[in-house]
Amino acid sequence: MVNMRTLSDLRLRACVAALPLAMLAGGAIAVQAAGGASVRVQVVDANGLPVRDAVVELHSSKAGSGPIRFPWKMGMAQRNQQFVPGTLVVARGSTVAFPNLDTVRHSIYSFSKPARFEIELYGRDQTRTHTFPITGSVKLGCNIHDQMRGYIRVTDTPFAGKTDHNGYVTLEGMPAGASRLTVWHPQLRSPANETKSAFSVNGASQTHKLKVDLR
């Protein structure tokens, strides 16, 4: 007997993979410094426990000015009445696909300043899209299922990603020199749920541990 969760995972991959490449990647190509540094950041809470799905961004004045492309798909699915993934990092100007993999209909909305929009009800195996031209954090909800929450972080740097279950994220190709480190998480206790600090990239692989205060 085929496991239903396995079938759902396969449907998610097939649905997102079938979308046009320009839609999945925001129609862009990342520009990174050749031979740049590798920066590994760990985010922990006040008790030293790892923080998962924190978005880490490094902004450098030496970064290329070309368009950005991340290696993951620009897709936010609805599955088991949840947004999958719960947090998605996209480049400014990206078009995000919203495939519905549930047996019920969903209506997606956001009241966030960077993206105020509403996608009307649509059903199983249907997909809708929305473009995000403004940087910032976008909180997603469903008009039908109040418990559903998702987040899209729109960024203008190619050096961005979210932490894993151990609180780590590795950013490759950073140019040496002064930069700005930004950490965002929906439960971070600070204005706009983010912290910013100066950061120096020394041109070699380096690790940085950052403690944040969560609600």
PyMOL commands that set and color helices and strands:
alter all, ss='L'
color gray80, all
select helices_A, chain A and resi 4-17+21-24+191-193
alter helices_A, ss='H'
color red, helices_A
select strands_A, chain A and resi 37-44+55-60+77-79+82-84+87-91+94-99+106-112+115-122+127-132+136-142+149-155+160-162+168-174+177-184+194-201+206-211
alter strands_A, ss='S'
color yellow, strands_A
deselect
rebuild
show_as cartoon
